[in-house]
Amino acid sequence: MRVAPSLLAASLTLAACAPATPDRPAIGALACARFGARPGIEISLLFGLTRPDGSPVTDAQWHDFLARSVTPRFPDGLSVFQASGQWRDRTSQQITSEPSRIVWIAAEADTPGLAARLDAIRAEYRRDFQQQSVGLIIRPNCQTF
């Protein structure tokens, strides 16, 4: 039987999220151990760089926000990617494109205060730059550094 790659990937992703029991470790944990890694989560925060009035969030403002709000909450490390985002405005239903930044963080799922730190970053950015939202994506992964 041949399994489509996308179906196989979806099955493996779902299996990695299945709860482990003492006699049956999660498939993700087994895969991680094979590479000397540990199970964790991958966090992506998606930030638009255009305010509702069309003015940009400048590079200086972005770097200040990163240094003031993100780095102190994740001092062990993160990565920032430049991107071009596209989204539908909730009010006008108009599709808009804008420059954006993706902050990528590797963490352990049981990191103390993780949800509160992420919520604070997202709330501060929405407030400071008049944004409707800051995207948050969380995926299971294996990690070793």
Helices and strands as residue ranges (DSSP letters): H 5-17, H 27-34, E 38-48, H 59-65, I 66-70, G 71-73, E 79-88, E 95-107, H 114-129, E 135-143
